[in-house]
């Protein structure tokens, strides 16, 4: 599936109504936890306290702060989980599906980073003993579905990729962009950056 800039905006906006779910949680065991998100919504036991749009905006904001001169990296952060918002796409394949979807609109580098953000998690879990312990519940649950920690050979192959270091930056921002109620620039502002990136690539 290939999507346009307008499609990207529409999909990201739709994420405002969708809490990030914990992969593998039993659909029949989703009773309220008694907790609520910062906007007052009740949370079930298989939900994180932030939406897909919250997470996209926060990840992009973290990357803009850490690498202010790299708009492509920040935009990759904005759309890295767009695969979750595509119809019929599961957690295990969301990175590849998202990359394929945005490639025509946003270019090879952004698509490449989107496609590698799950592999970057697997790499970091394998390489750093403290990283797995710092993962949010949704990241822990999805890790097994995504292949678990990388083998030694997989780590070596990943490290040789031209986008490996940027993918690791994206992955670290991914984990930092999961804060309930954090105030960051909104989608309208980010779409100006997205459209500017598209224009500059022509």
C-alpha positions in Angstrom: 0.0 0.0 0.0 1.3 3.5 -0.9 -0.2 6.6 0.7 -0.1 10.3 0.1 0.8 13.2 2.4 -2.9 13.8 2.9 -3.4 10.1 3.8 -0.5 10.3 6.3 -2.2 13.3 8.0 -5.6 11.5 8.1 -4.1 8.3 9.5 -2.1 10.2 12.2 -5.2 12.2 13.2 -7.2 9.0 13.5 -4.7 7.9 16.1 -6.0 10.5 18.5 -8.9 8.2 19.2 -6.9 5.0 19.7 -5.0 4.1 22.8 -1.8 2.2 22.3 -2.6 -1.4 23.1 -0.4 -4.0 24.7 0.2 -6.7 22.1 -0.9 -10.2 23.0 -3.3 -9.1 25.8 -6.4 -11.3 25.9 -9.2 -9.6 24.2 -11.6 -11.0 26.7 -9.7 -9.7 29.7 -9.9 -6.0 29.1 -11.7 -4.8 32.2 -11.1 -1.3 33.4 -8.1 -1.0 35.7 -9.6 1.9 37.6 -6.9 4.1 36.2 -7.5 6.9 33.7 -5.4 8.8 31.1 -4.7 12.4 31.6 -7.7 13.4 29.6 -10.0 11.4 31.9 -10.6 8.3 29.8 -10.8 5.0 31.6 -8.0 2.6 30.7 -8.5 -1.1 30.3 -5.8 -3.6 31.3 -4.5 -4.0 27.8 -4.1 -0.3 27.1 -1.3 2.2 27.6 -2.2 5.7 29.0 -1.5 7.5 25.7 -2.9 7.4 22.2 -1.1 6.6 18.9 -1.1 10.3 18.0 0.3 11.2 21.4 3.1 8.7 20.8 3.8 9.9 17.3 4.0 13.6 18.3 6.1 12.9 21.3 8.6 10.8 19.4 9.0 13.4 16.8 9.4 16.1 19.4 12.1 14.1 21.2 14.1 13.7 18.0 13.7 17.4 17.0 15.2 18.3 20.5 18.0 15.8 20.3 18.9 16.3 16.6 17.5 19.7 15.7 19.0 19.9 12.2 17.6 16.6 10.9 14.0 17.0 9.7 14.0 13.6 8.0 14.8 11.9 11.3 12.1 13.8 13.2 9.5 13.0 10.5 10.5 9.4 10.6 9.7 9.6 14.3 6.3 11.1 13.6 5.3 8.3 11.2 7.3 5.4 12.6 4.2 3.6 13.9 1.9 4.5 11.1 1.8 0.8 10.2 -0.4 0.3 13.3 -3.0 2.6 11.7 -3.1 0.7 8.4 -6.0 -1.7 7.9 -5.1 -5.4 8.4 -1.6 -4.8 9.7 -0.4 -6.6 12.8 2.3 -5.7 15.3 4.9 -8.1 13.8 4.8 -6.5 10.4 3.9 -2.9 11.2 7.4 -1.5 10.6 7.7 -3.0 7.1 4.2 -2.1 6.1 4.6 1.5 7.4 7.9 1.9 5.5 6.3 0.7 2.2 3.3 3.0 2.7 5.3 6.2 3.2 8.2 5.6 0.8 6.7 7.3 -2.2 5.6 10.4 -0.2 8.6 10.8 2.2 11.6 9.2 0.5 14.0 6.3 1.0 15.7 7.6 4.2 12.4 8.2 6.1 11.0 4.9 4.9 14.2 3.1 5.8 14.2 4.4 9.3 10.5 3.5 9.8 11.3 0.0 8.5 14.3 -0.4 10.9 12.8 0.8 14.2 11.7 -2.6 15.4 15.1 -4.1 14.4 16.8 -1.4 16.4 14.8 -2.4 19.5 15.8 -6.0 19.0 19.5 -4.9 18.6 19.4 -2.7 21.8 17.8 -5.5 23.9 20.5 -7.9 22.8 23.4 -5.5 23.3 22.5 -3.7 26.5 21.3 -5.6 29.5 19.6 -2.6 31.0 17.6 -1.6 28.0 15.1 -4.4 28.2 14.3 -3.5 31.8 13.6 0.1 30.7 11.0 -0.9 28.1 7.4 0.2 28.5 4.8 -2.6 28.8 3.7 -2.4 25.2 7.3 -2.7 24.0 8.0 -5.7 26.2 4.8 -7.5 25.0 5.6 -6.9 21.3 9.2 -8.0 21.5 8.4 -11.7 21.3 6.1 -11.2 18.4 8.9 -9.3 16.6 11.5 -11.9 16.9 13.0 -11.3 20.3 16.6 -10.2 20.9 18.9 -10.4 17.9 21.4 -13.2 17.5 25.1 -12.3 17.3 24.9 -12.7 13.5 21.8 -10.5 13.3 23.5 -7.8 15.4 26.6 -7.7 13.1 24.4 -7.4 10.0 22.3 -4.6 11.6 25.4 -2.7 12.7 26.7 -2.6 9.1 23.5 -1.0 7.7 24.0 2.7 6.6 21.0 3.8 8.6 21.8 1.8 11.8 22.9 4.7 14.0 20.0 6.8 13.0 17.6 3.9 13.6 19.0 3.6 17.1 18.4 7.3 17.7 14.8 6.8 16.5 14.3 3.7 18.7 15.5 5.5 21.8 13.2 8.4 21.1 10.4 5.9 20.5 10.7 4.7 24.0 11.0 8.2 25.4 7.8 9.3 23.6 5.4 7.5 25.9 4.5 10.0 28.5 0.9 10.5 29.5 -0.2 14.1 29.2 3.1 15.5 27.9 2.5 18.7 25.9 4.3 18.9 22.6 3.6 20.6 19.2 0.5 19.3 17.5 -0.1 17.6 14.3 -0.9 20.7 12.3 2.5 22.1 13.0 4.2 18.9 12.2 2.4 18.6 8.9 4.1 21.8 7.8 7.4 20.1 8.3 6.2 16.9 6.5 5.0 18.9 3.5 8.2 20.9 3.4 10.2 17.7 3.4 8.2 16.4 0.5 8.7 19.6 -1.5 12.4 19.6 -0.9 12.8 16.1 -2.1 11.3 16.8 -5.5 
